[in-house]
Amino acid sequence: MNTSQEIEAAIQKLPPKEIDVLADWLAVYREEMWDRQIEANAQAAKQAS
C-alpha cells in the first residue's frame, strides 16, 4: 500500500467532525500552495526580463 492509499484508509476511519477539520485544513493548505506558486512565477518572470 502506498502513502496515498494509507492516508485515504485513515481518513475513512475518522469521525465526521475530524473529517471536517481535515477538509478545512486541506483547503487552506491548497490556497497557500497556490499563493507560493504565483509568487514563484512572478519572481521567475522578473528574472527573465
C-alpha positions in Angstrom: 0.0 0.0 0.0 1.4 3.4 -0.9 1.2 6.5 1.2 -1.8 8.0 -0.6 -3.7 4.8 0.0 -2.7 4.7 3.6 -3.9 8.3 4.1 -7.2 7.5 2.3 -7.8 4.5 4.6 -7.0 6.5 7.7 -9.4 9.3 6.6 -12.2 6.8 6.1 -11.8 5.8 9.8 -12.2 9.4 11.1 -15.4 10.6 12.7 -17.2 13.2 10.6 -16.1 16.2 12.8 -12.4 15.3 12.3 -13.0 14.9 8.5 -14.5 18.5 8.6 -11.4 19.8 10.4 -9.1 18.0 8.0 -11.0 19.3 4.9 -10.7 22.9 6.2 -7.0 22.5 6.8 -6.5 21.0 3.4 -8.4 23.9 1.7 -6.1 26.4 3.5 -3.0 24.4 2.6 -4.0 24.3 -1.1 -4.6 28.0 -1.1 -1.1 28.6 0.4 0.4 26.3 -2.2 -1.3 28.3 -4.9 0.0 31.6 -3.4 3.5 30.2 -3.3 3.3 29.1 -6.9 2.0 32.5 -8.0 4.9 34.2 -6.1 7.4 31.8 -7.7 6.0 32.5 -11.2 6.2 36.3 -10.6 9.8 36.0 -9.4 10.7 33.9 -12.4 9.1 36.4 -14.8 11.0 39.3 -13.1 14.3 37.4 -13.6 13.5 36.5 -17.2 13.0 40.2 -18.2 
